[in-house]
Amino acid sequence: MRFQVCFLPGAMPETIRLAQLCEDLGYDCVWLPDQTFHRDPFVALAAIAGATRRIQIGLGVTTPYARHPVQIARAIATIDELSGGRAILGLGAGNKKMFLDKLGLPQDRAAARIRETAIVTRRLLAGESVTWESPDLTLNDVKLEFPARAGLPIYIASRAPLMLSVGGEMADGVIAEALFTPGGIGYFLERVQQGVTAAGRDGARIDTVCWQVVNVADDRARGVESLRPWAAHIIGASSAEIAGRMGIAPEAIAAIHAAYIDGGQNAAARHVTEREVDAVAIVGDADHCAEKVRGIAAGGVSTISLLVRGTTADKEYTLRQFAKQVIPQIEVARA
């Protein structure tokens, strides 16, 4: 199993230091998301590229609803050049309630939009001149005016069944957030495999990533309480079917969905208990976290990406404790 990290970029000096810490601790990749209205992740990744040497740097994820696919391609190619070939591109449909709705942008035909973005991006990175016509995208003989890496990995992120299948059909990796329970992993891998089978691909070559909030915390009660709004967002933004596969009870799903539609995650958080938090997040001491990660490894995914939250000190503590106290337990179990 590979271990990666994702976090929202904060003040740039802190963001760079966190990325350097991830490299020093031996994590394989650091991802920055292109969601809501925090600091621009493409710019932040460029800074990280110059401050690190080994660790891969991922844009995880950006969306063609808010960024034109050609701009995505040339930006990630530039970061790849700066980093000496360490960039990874993650694509997804975006955060509808907290991002796209605020910009007046629709989220329609998600699977088709992501599929064509991946195709066009790959062709541009390969140095092709691209002409494309679809209901959502028009290109007339567009070609990047600098050399790029044709094999730059493209990942697709989602919890939606069709999008996961598209990932299995054409992506180098597939990312699923908050699907780490046995039922969630089973659903994730089943949907990816459907795409693999339809495309006649070798599924073993696809990196399957559990994108997972992890909080290594000695004060578990405090950690659970801090994650209730986030858990409300994850459950509220998921269909009843997917939330059920996460292990959420039907009555909890109904209450959270109704409150989320009316008032967002803070309103829905009052319906989130410890049980719901534990269904979508890993929070507790190192032994507790190791037990949960062993379950993820046994489920058959190839990578876990820790989504770390809180203050910079909180993030650093989780990164250090996970690297020093959790990963060795996983390696011993595998040995």
NORUR-V994033 format. One record per helix or strand. SS is the DSSP state (alpha for helix, beta for strand). FROM is the first residue (numbers start at 0). TO is the last residue. Records with the same first field share a line. If there is no record, write none. Layout:
BEGIN
SS=FROM-TO, FROM-TO
END
This chain:
BEGIN
beta=1-5, 28-31, 55-61, 86-90, 129-132, 137-141, 152-156, 172-176, 206-215, 281-283, 302-306
alpha=11-24, 40-50, 68-82, 95-102, 109-124, 160-169, 181-198, 202-204, 219-225, 227-235, 239-245, 249-270, 273-279, 285-298, 311-333
END
